[in-house]
Amino acid sequence: MFRVQPMSKLVVIGPLSLVEKTTTKLHDLQVMHILDHTKSEDVDIGMPMARASSIAGLLVKLRGIAASLKIDLAKAPRKAGDTMTLKQIEGQCSILASDANSTHDVLKHHEKAITEFAQKKQLLHALKILRLDPETFQECLSIRYLIGSVKHDQDLKEAISSITSRFELNCASIDAKTYIALFYEHSKEKELKAILEQHVFQPLDINPILGMKGTAGQLIEQTERQLETLQKKKDAASKKQDMLARKWTPFLAQQESYLVQEAEIAEAPLKFGCTQKAFMIKGWVPTKRVQDVVTAMNNSMKNKLYITTQPLEEGETVPIEFANPKAIKPFEFFMHLYTLPKFDEVDPTFFIFLTFPLLFGFMLGDIGYGLTTLILFYIFMKKMPQFKDFFKILIFASFASIFFGALFGEFFGAEELGGYELPHLLSRAHQLNLLLYIAVAIGVVHVLLGIFIGFYNELKHHGFLHAFCAKLSWVIILAGAGFTGVSYLNYTSLPMLVGFITLGIGVLLLTIGEGTTGVVEIPGIFGNILSYARLMAIGLASVGLATVVNKFAEEFFHQGGFMIVAGVVTLVVGHLINILLGIIGPFLHSLRLHYVEFFTKFYKGGGKPYKPFGIKT
């Protein structure tokens, strides 16, 4: 629980004739974190298996079919079924690809045609309201035309008249849009375009309808019939595509999963060492499973492999697998969010499990808010199982909020319920100084816990003397500062000199253990402890806002009538906002107190996750 899973480095050596069978067995065991082999003079890097390129090509083809059928393979359920050979999969994919691609092409063809006819209909509609027909626009050497929309047509005719008297202008407005058709002599084109630009002219491209015979109204009706026919054809193609997708989704999802697995096996030798006759695989296996792996491999390969363990080399990175009980496991989320521990240091997940909910609950600290968040997080956990670990953490935090709410005697910010005062041990509204002292005391305890964990880490790596000077010296420094403070405030009969001497001894030991770097950090540890005052400040902000909401609602209730409804709305909206703030603030600040104030006393991190070959992540 306090340490990560012990790992052993396993080395597997065998003849090249067994490389595929060995790789497949390791994939099935899903236990070995394979290391990349570094090329040397004697041992080269392995080559992918012969079938690797065929598998890659099949994967591309299969995913192309899925894309043409609009199948999201990432979300499609994977169901076990009969195993097919690569040749069988390729044959089935070839048949399916022909059907899927032809359906996709037909669908795209109809979609394109519908878009073109819809554009024609829009253009014909513009001509209709302008009382023009496509046949109006004939090729002419001396006469030009412009058709489109303008932002406004005020004074447009007068402006054109000032340029030329030989023109014809049609204007019509529909749906807050003004369309114009201007016919003019070729020589005045530049000046007329300048005038139209002043009226924000947007030209229409009428080339798609040029040459069409009949009036605009007749052509609109004809186009609508064509659109209706095309839409039916598109719907038929779409239904066929949906039918193909429903029919073949299980097959495609299953075979894609199988091919991904086979590709992983076929490309695995790129991580192996290899000679002309043998291969070598190195990787990490949880120590408790080493014997099981050796037995399984020997049984499968009929003792034709040489399997041994190697000692850990200095500076080598060991992959991390947590070893926490089920109740603590959700809190590993915070370690993945930050950085994983190294294999030889304390795993702080258990300590986060103990302290994170308590810090969160101390800040939120309300029975009503705690019950509300508990219900909400439970519902979210059921609705979004992929985030269940995160919501489990918040459920723990909600229980802590209820606990502290009982200590503070608060229910949705009120200290009275039904005219009766709620029992409490501490009032956040009236005992501010005591609340501040408790918050700082929590900081002292939390920081000291980090220091003691750091002492344990240093003891294991550098011995007692270094651990004592580097870590326990901080305890002496804090004790010296505490003695000095209580003596100054006359809380004890001890002279201040005792505090100064204790403080000096701590600084001396720290200098021996960590040098001048440690001395420079002395002011920081007091800042770390004072930082826990936020526990009091955020809690006061929450209870203050809740009190304001309750007072506003109470005033509405006293006025009676419709104002009672306003009071209820005020209570619901106000407390919902406060609950939201009460989740975000305590969560982020609890996280900060762990990452900045707590972890810096002992934690280095930098571990790499354990990724066993064959496990899908």
Secondary structure, 3 states (H helix, E strand, C coil): CCCCCCEEEEEEEEEHHHHHHHHHHHHHHCCCEECCCCCCCCCEECCCCCCHHHHHHHHHHHHHHHHHCCCCCCCCCCCCCCCCCHHHHHHHHHHHHHHHHHHHHHHHHHHHHHHHHHHHHHHHHHHHHCCCCHHHCCCCCCEEEEEEEECCCCCHHHHHHCCCCCEEEEEEEECCEEEEEEEEEHHHHHHHHHHHHHCCCEECCCHHHCCCCCCHHHHHHHHHHHHHHHHHHHHHHHHHHHHHHHHHHHHHHHHHHHHHHHHHHHHHHHHCEECCCEEEEEEEEEHHHHHHHHHHHHHHHCCCCEEEEECCCCCCCCCECCCCCCCCHHHHHHHHHCCECCCCCCCCHHHHHHHHHHHHHHHHCCHHHHHHHHHHHHHHHHHCHHHHHHHHHHHHHHHHHHHHHHHHCCECCECEECCEECCCCCCCCCCHHHHHHHHHHHHHHHHHHHHHHHHHHHHHHHCHHHHHHHHHHHHHHHHHHHHHHHHHCCCCCCCHHHHHHHHHHHHHHHHHHHHHHHHHCHHHHHHHHHHHHHHHHHHHHHHHHHHHHHHHHHHHHHHCCHHHHHHHHHHHHHHHHHHHHHHHHHHHHHHHHHHHHHHHHCCCCCECECCCCCCCC
